[in-house]
Amino acid sequence: MHKVRNVTERINNKTVKVQTKAVMHAAYKLPAKEGMHRLKQQAEWLKRDYPDAAASLLEGLEEMFTVNHLALTPALMRCLSSTNIIENPNGAVRRVTRRVSRYRDADMALRWTAMGFLEAEKSFRKIQGVKDLWVLATALGRNAQRVDENRSVA
């Protein structure tokens, strides 16, 4: 959602904005290679009239398709494609540390940050697709083996 918002806010034509949003949503549901190809085509199309939007679309393109490469279940893909897992605890840290006006030292900042994460932990729920986490572990193991094999070849 953040990437779509970042790209579309740089487009001032409503029709182009809606089309770009639809292309992005469709591309994210495709296999990684095909999805990246579609987004590159869209960026090429946007480049002339909206160069900032095109640049934003291409920024971090490989990383946007990380979960697509892993071939996860739909529930895990939906959960891990969102930044909510990261933003929720960060918001709790901001709420807890909001009134701290001066940190005496780095240890004090770390203690307050830890307190924020402990506070956030109280409201954590199971992730969607928790029963399929073994699929994620297996996929990560496969990718780790590929990385090791590539290192030994190089």
HUGINOR-V237410 format. One record per residue. SS is DSSP state (A for helix, B for strand, O for the rest). OMEGA is omega in degrees with one decimal (NA if undefined). NEAR is the number of other C-alpha atoms within 8 Angstrom. Layout:
# HUGINOR-V237410
ss->[SS/SS]
omega->[OMEGA/OMEGA]
near->[NEAR/NEAR]
This chain:
# HUGINOR-V237410
ss->[O/A/A/A/A/A/A/A/O/O/O/O/O/A/A/A/A/A/A/A/A/A/A/A/A/A/A/A/O/O/O/A/A/A/A/A/A/A/A/A/A/A/A/A/A/A/A/O/O/O/A/A/A/A/A/A/A/A/O/O/A/A/A/A/O/A/A/A/A/A/O/O/O/A/A/A/A/A/A/A/O/O/O/A/A/A/A/A/A/A/A/A/A/A/A/A/A/O/O/O/O/O/O/O/O/A/A/A/A/A/A/A/A/A/A/A/A/A/A/A/A/O/O/O/O/O/O/O/O/A/A/A/A/A/A/A/A/A/A/A/A/A/A/A/A/A/A/A/A/A/A/A/A/O]
omega->[-178.2/-178.7/178.7/179.2/-180.0/-179.2/-173.9/178.7/177.4/-179.3/-177.4/177.9/-174.4/-179.5/179.7/179.6/-179.7/-179.9/-179.6/178.6/179.9/179.7/-179.2/179.7/179.6/-177.8/-178.9/-179.4/-178.5/170.7/-170.4/-175.3/-179.3/179.1/178.1/178.2/179.7/-179.5/175.8/176.1/-179.8/179.1/178.1/179.2/-178.9/-168.6/-174.9/-175.4/-176.3/-176.3/178.3/178.8/179.1/179.5/179.0/179.6/-178.0/-178.3/178.3/-175.7/179.7/-176.8/-179.4/-176.0/-179.3/-178.5/177.0/179.1/-174.4/179.6/-178.7/176.0/-179.3/-179.5/177.9/178.9/-179.4/-178.7/-175.1/176.8/-178.7/176.0/-178.1/-179.2/-179.4/-173.5/-179.3/178.3/178.3/176.2/178.0/177.6/178.2/179.7/-177.4/-174.9/-175.6/-174.8/178.2/-176.3/-178.5/175.9/-179.8/-179.1/-177.7/179.2/179.1/178.0/178.6/178.9/179.6/177.8/177.9/178.2/177.5/179.0/176.1/177.5/179.4/-177.3/-178.8/-177.7/179.0/173.9/175.7/177.2/176.7/179.7/-177.3/-179.9/-178.9/-178.9/176.6/177.7/177.7/180.0/178.7/-179.6/178.7/176.4/177.5/-179.0/177.8/177.6/179.0/179.2/178.9/179.0/179.0/179.2/-178.1/178.6/-174.6/NA]
near->[5/5/8/9/8/10/13/11/8/9/11/6/6/7/6/8/11/8/8/10/10/8/11/10/8/9/12/11/7/9/9/11/6/9/14/12/8/10/13/9/8/11/13/9/7/11/12/7/5/10/9/9/16/14/10/10/12/10/6/7/9/7/6/7/12/9/11/12/8/9/7/11/9/6/8/13/11/9/10/9/7/8/7/6/8/7/8/9/12/10/8/12/15/9/8/11/10/7/5/6/5/4/8/5/6/7/6/9/9/8/8/11/10/8/10/16/12/8/11/12/8/6/6/6/4/5/6/8/10/8/5/9/9/7/9/10/8/8/11/9/8/8/8/8/8/8/8/8/8/8/7/6/5/4]
